[in-house]
């Protein structure tokens, strides 16, 4: 009984860790997307400034 219980706990723990890792990757991807958008908007603003002067 004890061994089976330990195996179930290990599986749950690894599933939880994989889920946390997935959340970390998702957050990192969102940060990268925001950075790319910021860079693009800055680039566009500079282009607009260059063409208006």
mmJSON file of the N, C-alpha and C atoms, coordinates in Angstrom:
{"data_MODEL":{"atom_site":{
"group_PDB":["ATOM","ATOM","ATOM","ATOM","ATOM","ATOM","ATOM","ATOM","ATOM","ATOM","ATOM","ATOM","ATOM","ATOM","ATOM","ATOM","ATOM","ATOM","ATOM","ATOM","ATOM","ATOM","ATOM","ATOM","ATOM","ATOM","ATOM","ATOM","ATOM","ATOM","ATOM","ATOM","ATOM","ATOM","ATOM","ATOM","ATOM","ATOM","ATOM","ATOM","ATOM","ATOM","ATOM","ATOM","ATOM","ATOM","ATOM","ATOM","ATOM","ATOM","ATOM","ATOM","ATOM","ATOM","ATOM","ATOM","ATOM","ATOM","ATOM","ATOM","ATOM","ATOM","ATOM","ATOM","ATOM","ATOM","ATOM","ATOM","ATOM","ATOM","ATOM","ATOM","ATOM","ATOM","ATOM","ATOM","ATOM","ATOM","ATOM","ATOM","ATOM","ATOM","ATOM","ATOM","ATOM","ATOM","ATOM","ATOM","ATOM","ATOM","ATOM","ATOM","ATOM","ATOM","ATOM","ATOM","ATOM","ATOM","ATOM","ATOM","ATOM","ATOM","ATOM","ATOM","ATOM","ATOM","ATOM","ATOM","ATOM","ATOM","ATOM","ATOM","ATOM","ATOM","ATOM","ATOM","ATOM","ATOM","ATOM","ATOM","ATOM","ATOM","ATOM","ATOM","ATOM","ATOM","ATOM","ATOM","ATOM","ATOM","ATOM","ATOM","ATOM","ATOM","ATOM","ATOM","ATOM","ATOM","ATOM","ATOM","ATOM","ATOM","ATOM","ATOM","ATOM","ATOM","ATOM","ATOM","ATOM","ATOM","ATOM","ATOM","ATOM","ATOM","ATOM","ATOM","ATOM","ATOM","ATOM"],
"id":[1,2,3,4,5,6,7,8,9,10,11,12,13,14,15,16,17,18,19,20,21,22,23,24,25,26,27,28,29,30,31,32,33,34,35,36,37,38,39,40,41,42,43,44,45,46,47,48,49,50,51,52,53,54,55,56,57,58,59,60,61,62,63,64,65,66,67,68,69,70,71,72,73,74,75,76,77,78,79,80,81,82,83,84,85,86,87,88,89,90,91,92,93,94,95,96,97,98,99,100,101,102,103,104,105,106,107,108,109,110,111,112,113,114,115,116,117,118,119,120,121,122,123,124,125,126,127,128,129,130,131,132,133,134,135,136,137,138,139,140,141,142,143,144,145,146,147,148,149,150,151,152,153,154,155,156,157,158,159],
"type_symbol":["N","C","C","N","C","C","N","C","C","N","C","C","N","C","C","N","C","C","N","C","C","N","C","C","N","C","C","N","C","C","N","C","C","N","C","C","N","C","C","N","C","C","N","C","C","N","C","C","N","C","C","N","C","C","N","C","C","N","C","C","N","C","C","N","C","C","N","C","C","N","C","C","N","C","C","N","C","C","N","C","C","N","C","C","N","C","C","N","C","C","N","C","C","N","C","C","N","C","C","N","C","C","N","C","C","N","C","C","N","C","C","N","C","C","N","C","C","N","C","C","N","C","C","N","C","C","N","C","C","N","C","C","N","C","C","N","C","C","N","C","C","N","C","C","N","C","C","N","C","C","N","C","C","N","C","C","N","C","C"],
"label_atom_id":["N","CA","C","N","CA","C","N","CA","C","N","CA","C","N","CA","C","N","CA","C","N","CA","C","N","CA","C","N","CA","C","N","CA","C","N","CA","C","N","CA","C","N","CA","C","N","CA","C","N","CA","C","N","CA","C","N","CA","C","N","CA","C","N","CA","C","N","CA","C","N","CA","C","N","CA","C","N","CA","C","N","CA","C","N","CA","C","N","CA","C","N","CA","C","N","CA","C","N","CA","C","N","CA","C","N","CA","C","N","CA","C","N","CA","C","N","CA","C","N","CA","C","N","CA","C","N","CA","C","N","CA","C","N","CA","C","N","CA","C","N","CA","C","N","CA","C","N","CA","C","N","CA","C","N","CA","C","N","CA","C","N","CA","C","N","CA","C","N","CA","C","N","CA","C","N","CA","C","N","CA","C","N","CA","C"],
"label_alt_id":[null,null,null,null,null,null,null,null,null,null,null,null,null,null,null,null,null,null,null,null,null,null,null,null,null,null,null,null,null,null,null,null,null,null,null,null,null,null,null,null,null,null,null,null,null,null,null,null,null,null,null,null,null,null,null,null,null,null,null,null,null,null,null,null,null,null,null,null,null,null,null,null,null,null,null,null,null,null,null,null,null,null,null,null,null,null,null,null,null,null,null,null,null,null,null,null,null,null,null,null,null,null,null,null,null,null,null,null,null,null,null,null,null,null,null,null,null,null,null,null,null,null,null,null,null,null,null,null,null,null,null,null,null,null,null,null,null,null,null,null,null,null,null,null,null,null,null,null,null,null,null,null,null,null,null,null,null,null,null],
"label_comp_id":["UNK","UNK","UNK","UNK","UNK","UNK","UNK","UNK","UNK","UNK","UNK","UNK","UNK","UNK","UNK","UNK","UNK","UNK","UNK","UNK","UNK","UNK","UNK","UNK","UNK","UNK","UNK","UNK","UNK","UNK","UNK","UNK","UNK","UNK","UNK","UNK","UNK","UNK","UNK","UNK","UNK","UNK","UNK","UNK","UNK","UNK","UNK","UNK","UNK","UNK","UNK","UNK","UNK","UNK","UNK","UNK","UNK","UNK","UNK","UNK","UNK","UNK","UNK","UNK","UNK","UNK","UNK","UNK","UNK","UNK","UNK","UNK","UNK","UNK","UNK","UNK","UNK","UNK","UNK","UNK","UNK","UNK","UNK","UNK","UNK","UNK","UNK","UNK","UNK","UNK","UNK","UNK","UNK","UNK","UNK","UNK","UNK","UNK","UNK","UNK","UNK","UNK","UNK","UNK","UNK","UNK","UNK","UNK","UNK","UNK","UNK","UNK","UNK","UNK","UNK","UNK","UNK","UNK","UNK","UNK","UNK","UNK","UNK","UNK","UNK","UNK","UNK","UNK","UNK","UNK","UNK","UNK","UNK","UNK","UNK","UNK","UNK","UNK","UNK","UNK","UNK","UNK","UNK","UNK","UNK","UNK","UNK","UNK","UNK","UNK","UNK","UNK","UNK","UNK","UNK","UNK","UNK","UNK","UNK"],
"label_asym_id":["A","A","A","A","A","A","A","A","A","A","A","A","A","A","A","A","A","A","A","A","A","A","A","A","A","A","A","A","A","A","A","A","A","A","A","A","A","A","A","A","A","A","A","A","A","A","A","A","A","A","A","A","A","A","A","A","A","A","A","A","A","A","A","A","A","A","A","A","A","A","A","A","A","A","A","A","A","A","A","A","A","A","A","A","A","A","A","A","A","A","A","A","A","A","A","A","A","A","A","A","A","A","A","A","A","A","A","A","A","A","A","A","A","A","A","A","A","A","A","A","A","A","A","A","A","A","A","A","A","A","A","A","A","A","A","A","A","A","A","A","A","A","A","A","A","A","A","A","A","A","A","A","A","A","A","A","A","A","A"],
"label_entity_id":["1","1","1","1","1","1","1","1","1","1","1","1","1","1","1","1","1","1","1","1","1","1","1","1","1","1","1","1","1","1","1","1","1","1","1","1","1","1","1","1","1","1","1","1","1","1","1","1","1","1","1","1","1","1","1","1","1","1","1","1","1","1","1","1","1","1","1","1","1","1","1","1","1","1","1","1","1","1","1","1","1","1","1","1","1","1","1","1","1","1","1","1","1","1","1","1","1","1","1","1","1","1","1","1","1","1","1","1","1","1","1","1","1","1","1","1","1","1","1","1","1","1","1","1","1","1","1","1","1","1","1","1","1","1","1","1","1","1","1","1","1","1","1","1","1","1","1","1","1","1","1","1","1","1","1","1","1","1","1"],
"label_seq_id":[1,1,1,2,2,2,3,3,3,4,4,4,5,5,5,6,6,6,7,7,7,8,8,8,9,9,9,10,10,10,11,11,11,12,12,12,13,13,13,14,14,14,15,15,15,16,16,16,17,17,17,18,18,18,19,19,19,20,20,20,21,21,21,22,22,22,23,23,23,24,24,24,25,25,25,26,26,26,27,27,27,28,28,28,29,29,29,30,30,30,31,31,31,32,32,32,33,33,33,34,34,34,35,35,35,36,36,36,37,37,37,38,38,38,39,39,39,40,40,40,41,41,41,42,42,42,43,43,43,44,44,44,45,45,45,46,46,46,47,47,47,48,48,48,49,49,49,50,50,50,51,51,51,52,52,52,53,53,53],
"pdbx_PDB_ins_code":[null,null,null,null,null,null,null,null,null,null,null,null,null,null,null,null,null,null,null,null,null,null,null,null,null,null,null,null,null,null,null,null,null,null,null,null,null,null,null,null,null,null,null,null,null,null,null,null,null,null,null,null,null,null,null,null,null,null,null,null,null,null,null,null,null,null,null,null,null,null,null,null,null,null,null,null,null,null,null,null,null,null,null,null,null,null,null,null,null,null,null,null,null,null,null,null,null,null,null,null,null,null,null,null,null,null,null,null,null,null,null,null,null,null,null,null,null,null,null,null,null,null,null,null,null,null,null,null,null,null,null,null,null,null,null,null,null,null,null,null,null,null,null,null,null,null,null,null,null,null,null,null,null,null,null,null,null,null,null],
"Cartn_x":[0.831,0.0,0.871,1.911,2.781,3.502,3.983,4.731,3.83,2.616,1.669,1.356,1.157,0.867,2.016,3.258,4.438,4.515,4.188,4.225,3.208,2.012,0.976,1.424,2.022,2.52,3.59,4.509,5.578,4.991,3.996,3.37,2.68,1.982,1.301,2.302,3.405,4.425,5.053,5.368,5.984,4.998,3.726,2.709,2.599,2.638,2.574,3.779,4.971,6.192,6.155,5.66,5.553,4.581,3.497,2.518,3.154,3.927,4.596,5.586,6.299,7.265,6.535,5.39,4.585,4.157,3.768,3.368,4.552,5.718,6.935,7.243,7.119,7.358,6.353,5.1,4.041,4.341,4.746,5.079,6.266,7.266,8.439,8.044,7.184,6.729,5.958,5.138,4.389,5.344,6.378,7.365,8.073,8.422,9.091,8.162,6.883,5.908,5.775,5.693,5.58,6.819,7.995,9.247,9.268,8.839,8.816,7.847,6.681,5.704,6.26,6.91,7.507,8.563,9.426,10.479,9.866,8.827,8.179,7.516,6.83,6.154,7.178,8.293,9.363,9.915,10.116,10.639,9.668,8.389,7.369,7.325,7.387,7.395,8.589,9.754,10.951,10.77,10.202,9.963,9.021,7.978,7.014,7.707,8.536,9.271,10.186,10.849,11.783,11.042,9.859,9.138,8.424,8.121,7.408,8.363,9.654,10.605,11.306],
"Cartn_y":[-1.196,0.0,1.253,1.26,2.435,2.765,1.73,1.946,2.556,2.035,2.56,4.027,4.325,5.694,6.634,6.172,6.978,7.221,6.199,6.338,7.375,7.343,8.314,9.726,9.875,11.185,11.703,10.829,11.237,11.69,10.943,11.312,12.664,12.876,14.162,15.304,15.053,16.085,16.422,15.406,15.675,16.368,16.0,16.666,18.133,18.381,19.752,20.554,19.954,20.643,20.936,20.001,20.219,21.361,21.419,22.493,23.842,23.877,25.119,25.549,24.579,24.856,25.436,24.875,25.378,26.81,27.118,28.486,29.423,28.953,29.767,30.06,29.052,29.233,30.204,30.072,30.954,32.405,32.606,33.953,34.514,33.676,34.118,34.498,33.691,33.994,35.301,35.549,36.807,37.989,37.828,38.897,39.196,38.141,38.313,39.028,38.643,39.279,40.761,41.089,42.487,43.271,42.658,43.315,43.581,42.598,42.763,43.873,43.909,44.964,46.339,46.426,47.694,48.15,47.227,47.56,48.023,47.317,47.667,49.034,49.308,50.6,51.733,51.501,52.5,52.763,51.701,51.807,52.609,52.313,53.016,54.498,54.789,56.187,56.935,56.297,56.933,57.193,56.233,56.398,57.566,57.667,58.77,60.101,60.161,61.395,61.771,60.774,61.033,61.56,61.028,61.448,62.784,63.164,64.431,65.612,65.374,66.484,66.644],
"Cartn_z":[0.0,0.0,0.0,0.823,0.934,-0.357,-1.067,-2.305,-3.381,-3.5,-4.486,-4.182,-2.91,-2.48,-2.854,-2.63,-2.973,-4.482,-5.269,-6.728,-7.196,-6.611,-6.958,-6.588,-5.401,-4.972,-5.93,-6.338,-7.26,-8.59,-9.077,-10.35,-10.238,-9.133,-8.934,-8.862,-8.139,-7.983,-9.33,-10.124,-11.422,-12.364,-12.283,-13.102,-12.699,-11.393,-10.884,-11.358,-11.268,-11.696,-13.193,-13.976,-15.418,-15.709,-14.944,-15.11,-14.772,-13.667,-13.275,-14.35,-14.906,-15.967,-17.181,-17.495,-18.607,-18.374,-17.133,-16.802,-16.94,-16.546,-16.673,-18.128,-18.98,-20.408,-20.998,-20.578,-21.069,-20.69,-19.447,-18.978,-19.76,-19.99,-20.749,-22.173,-22.792,-24.146,-24.186,-23.179,-23.116,-22.972,-22.144,-21.967,-23.28,-24.018,-25.308,-26.285,-26.288,-27.175,-26.85,-25.557,-25.153,-25.574,-25.398,-25.774,-27.27,-28.062,-29.518,-29.921,-29.27,-29.561,-29.196,-28.042,-27.613,-28.613,-29.034,-29.993,-31.312,-31.757,-33.024,-32.933,-31.822,-31.695,-31.61,-30.935,-30.863,-32.266,-33.014,-34.382,-35.255,-35.137,-35.921,-35.537,-34.235,-33.784,-34.364,-34.373,-34.93,-36.42,-37.124,-38.565,-38.828,-38.015,-38.166,-37.919,-36.888,-36.583,-37.746,-38.325,-39.416,-40.654,-40.908,-42.113,-41.929,-40.669,-40.462,-40.425,-40.148,-40.105,-41.435],
"occupancy":[1.0,1.0,1.0,1.0,1.0,1.0,1.0,1.0,1.0,1.0,1.0,1.0,1.0,1.0,1.0,1.0,1.0,1.0,1.0,1.0,1.0,1.0,1.0,1.0,1.0,1.0,1.0,1.0,1.0,1.0,1.0,1.0,1.0,1.0,1.0,1.0,1.0,1.0,1.0,1.0,1.0,1.0,1.0,1.0,1.0,1.0,1.0,1.0,1.0,1.0,1.0,1.0,1.0,1.0,1.0,1.0,1.0,1.0,1.0,1.0,1.0,1.0,1.0,1.0,1.0,1.0,1.0,1.0,1.0,1.0,1.0,1.0,1.0,1.0,1.0,1.0,1.0,1.0,1.0,1.0,1.0,1.0,1.0,1.0,1.0,1.0,1.0,1.0,1.0,1.0,1.0,1.0,1.0,1.0,1.0,1.0,1.0,1.0,1.0,1.0,1.0,1.0,1.0,1.0,1.0,1.0,1.0,1.0,1.0,1.0,1.0,1.0,1.0,1.0,1.0,1.0,1.0,1.0,1.0,1.0,1.0,1.0,1.0,1.0,1.0,1.0,1.0,1.0,1.0,1.0,1.0,1.0,1.0,1.0,1.0,1.0,1.0,1.0,1.0,1.0,1.0,1.0,1.0,1.0,1.0,1.0,1.0,1.0,1.0,1.0,1.0,1.0,1.0,1.0,1.0,1.0,1.0,1.0,1.0],
"B_iso_or_equiv":[0.0,0.0,0.0,0.0,0.0,0.0,0.0,0.0,0.0,0.0,0.0,0.0,0.0,0.0,0.0,0.0,0.0,0.0,0.0,0.0,0.0,0.0,0.0,0.0,0.0,0.0,0.0,0.0,0.0,0.0,0.0,0.0,0.0,0.0,0.0,0.0,0.0,0.0,0.0,0.0,0.0,0.0,0.0,0.0,0.0,0.0,0.0,0.0,0.0,0.0,0.0,0.0,0.0,0.0,0.0,0.0,0.0,0.0,0.0,0.0,0.0,0.0,0.0,0.0,0.0,0.0,0.0,0.0,0.0,0.0,0.0,0.0,0.0,0.0,0.0,0.0,0.0,0.0,0.0,0.0,0.0,0.0,0.0,0.0,0.0,0.0,0.0,0.0,0.0,0.0,0.0,0.0,0.0,0.0,0.0,0.0,0.0,0.0,0.0,0.0,0.0,0.0,0.0,0.0,0.0,0.0,0.0,0.0,0.0,0.0,0.0,0.0,0.0,0.0,0.0,0.0,0.0,0.0,0.0,0.0,0.0,0.0,0.0,0.0,0.0,0.0,0.0,0.0,0.0,0.0,0.0,0.0,0.0,0.0,0.0,0.0,0.0,0.0,0.0,0.0,0.0,0.0,0.0,0.0,0.0,0.0,0.0,0.0,0.0,0.0,0.0,0.0,0.0,0.0,0.0,0.0,0.0,0.0,0.0],
"pdbx_formal_charge":[null,null,null,null,null,null,null,null,null,null,null,null,null,null,null,null,null,null,null,null,null,null,null,null,null,null,null,null,null,null,null,null,null,null,null,null,null,null,null,null,null,null,null,null,null,null,null,null,null,null,null,null,null,null,null,null,null,null,null,null,null,null,null,null,null,null,null,null,null,null,null,null,null,null,null,null,null,null,null,null,null,null,null,null,null,null,null,null,null,null,null,null,null,null,null,null,null,null,null,null,null,null,null,null,null,null,null,null,null,null,null,null,null,null,null,null,null,null,null,null,null,null,null,null,null,null,null,null,null,null,null,null,null,null,null,null,null,null,null,null,null,null,null,null,null,null,null,null,null,null,null,null,null,null,null,null,null,null,null],
"auth_seq_id":[1,1,1,2,2,2,3,3,3,4,4,4,5,5,5,6,6,6,7,7,7,8,8,8,9,9,9,10,10,10,11,11,11,12,12,12,13,13,13,14,14,14,15,15,15,16,16,16,17,17,17,18,18,18,19,19,19,20,20,20,21,21,21,22,22,22,23,23,23,24,24,24,25,25,25,26,26,26,27,27,27,28,28,28,29,29,29,30,30,30,31,31,31,32,32,32,33,33,33,34,34,34,35,35,35,36,36,36,37,37,37,38,38,38,39,39,39,40,40,40,41,41,41,42,42,42,43,43,43,44,44,44,45,45,45,46,46,46,47,47,47,48,48,48,49,49,49,50,50,50,51,51,51,52,52,52,53,53,53],
"auth_comp_id":["UNK","UNK","UNK","UNK","UNK","UNK","UNK","UNK","UNK","UNK","UNK","UNK","UNK","UNK","UNK","UNK","UNK","UNK","UNK","UNK","UNK","UNK","UNK","UNK","UNK","UNK","UNK","UNK","UNK","UNK","UNK","UNK","UNK","UNK","UNK","UNK","UNK","UNK","UNK","UNK","UNK","UNK","UNK","UNK","UNK","UNK","UNK","UNK","UNK","UNK","UNK","UNK","UNK","UNK","UNK","UNK","UNK","UNK","UNK","UNK","UNK","UNK","UNK","UNK","UNK","UNK","UNK","UNK","UNK","UNK","UNK","UNK","UNK","UNK","UNK","UNK","UNK","UNK","UNK","UNK","UNK","UNK","UNK","UNK","UNK","UNK","UNK","UNK","UNK","UNK","UNK","UNK","UNK","UNK","UNK","UNK","UNK","UNK","UNK","UNK","UNK","UNK","UNK","UNK","UNK","UNK","UNK","UNK","UNK","UNK","UNK","UNK","UNK","UNK","UNK","UNK","UNK","UNK","UNK","UNK","UNK","UNK","UNK","UNK","UNK","UNK","UNK","UNK","UNK","UNK","UNK","UNK","UNK","UNK","UNK","UNK","UNK","UNK","UNK","UNK","UNK","UNK","UNK","UNK","UNK","UNK","UNK","UNK","UNK","UNK","UNK","UNK","UNK","UNK","UNK","UNK","UNK","UNK","UNK"],
"auth_asym_id":["A","A","A","A","A","A","A","A","A","A","A","A","A","A","A","A","A","A","A","A","A","A","A","A","A","A","A","A","A","A","A","A","A","A","A","A","A","A","A","A","A","A","A","A","A","A","A","A","A","A","A","A","A","A","A","A","A","A","A","A","A","A","A","A","A","A","A","A","A","A","A","A","A","A","A","A","A","A","A","A","A","A","A","A","A","A","A","A","A","A","A","A","A","A","A","A","A","A","A","A","A","A","A","A","A","A","A","A","A","A","A","A","A","A","A","A","A","A","A","A","A","A","A","A","A","A","A","A","A","A","A","A","A","A","A","A","A","A","A","A","A","A","A","A","A","A","A","A","A","A","A","A","A","A","A","A","A","A","A"],
"auth_atom_id":["N","CA","C","N","CA","C","N","CA","C","N","CA","C","N","CA","C","N","CA","C","N","CA","C","N","CA","C","N","CA","C","N","CA","C","N","CA","C","N","CA","C","N","CA","C","N","CA","C","N","CA","C","N","CA","C","N","CA","C","N","CA","C","N","CA","C","N","CA","C","N","CA","C","N","CA","C","N","CA","C","N","CA","C","N","CA","C","N","CA","C","N","CA","C","N","CA","C","N","CA","C","N","CA","C","N","CA","C","N","CA","C","N","CA","C","N","CA","C","N","CA","C","N","CA","C","N","CA","C","N","CA","C","N","CA","C","N","CA","C","N","CA","C","N","CA","C","N","CA","C","N","CA","C","N","CA","C","N","CA","C","N","CA","C","N","CA","C","N","CA","C","N","CA","C","N","CA","C","N","CA","C","N","CA","C"],
"pdbx_PDB_model_num":[1,1,1,1,1,1,1,1,1,1,1,1,1,1,1,1,1,1,1,1,1,1,1,1,1,1,1,1,1,1,1,1,1,1,1,1,1,1,1,1,1,1,1,1,1,1,1,1,1,1,1,1,1,1,1,1,1,1,1,1,1,1,1,1,1,1,1,1,1,1,1,1,1,1,1,1,1,1,1,1,1,1,1,1,1,1,1,1,1,1,1,1,1,1,1,1,1,1,1,1,1,1,1,1,1,1,1,1,1,1,1,1,1,1,1,1,1,1,1,1,1,1,1,1,1,1,1,1,1,1,1,1,1,1,1,1,1,1,1,1,1,1,1,1,1,1,1,1,1,1,1,1,1,1,1,1,1,1,1]
}}}
